[in-house]
């Protein structure tokens, strides 16, 4: 991790203002050298028509936490991260409460990062298991 974990959590949560992460109420809560944790409430904002957690919202949570986790491993002044592939297996449904996503590093290469993201409920029941591949690029002028 290039930044202090508390500084990183503050920075990444601030970066999420006015984004999908704010809309979904995703909050980053814990960081370590090779993992990042985020939480998301399960309510009508993230339901599909049957009143269950939408798979797309789950994948958005997974990609958000996995992409942010890659940011911990790069020089933010010189590099940026892009998600290039994500897969998800939805194993259990959820109607309300909260889910927690933990991204754990599987591969840390110069140009690719591979993350496993486990999304669990309050009782540690596995809701979804995801895998995310991120590409590390030189930062471009905007």
Secondary structure as GFF3:
##gff-version 3
##sequence-region A 1 142
A	DSSP	alpha_helix	5	15	.	.	.	ID=ss1
A	DSSP	alpha_helix	20	23	.	.	.	ID=ss2
A	DSSP	beta_strand	27	32	.	.	.	ID=ss3
A	DSSP	beta_strand	35	42	.	.	.	ID=ss4
A	DSSP	three_ten_helix	44	46	.	.	.	ID=ss5
A	DSSP	alpha_helix	55	71	.	.	.	ID=ss6
A	DSSP	beta_strand	79	90	.	.	.	ID=ss7
A	DSSP	beta_strand	97	108	.	.	.	ID=ss8
A	DSSP	beta_strand	112	120	.	.	.	ID=ss9
A	DSSP	beta_strand	126	138	.	.	.	ID=ss10
###
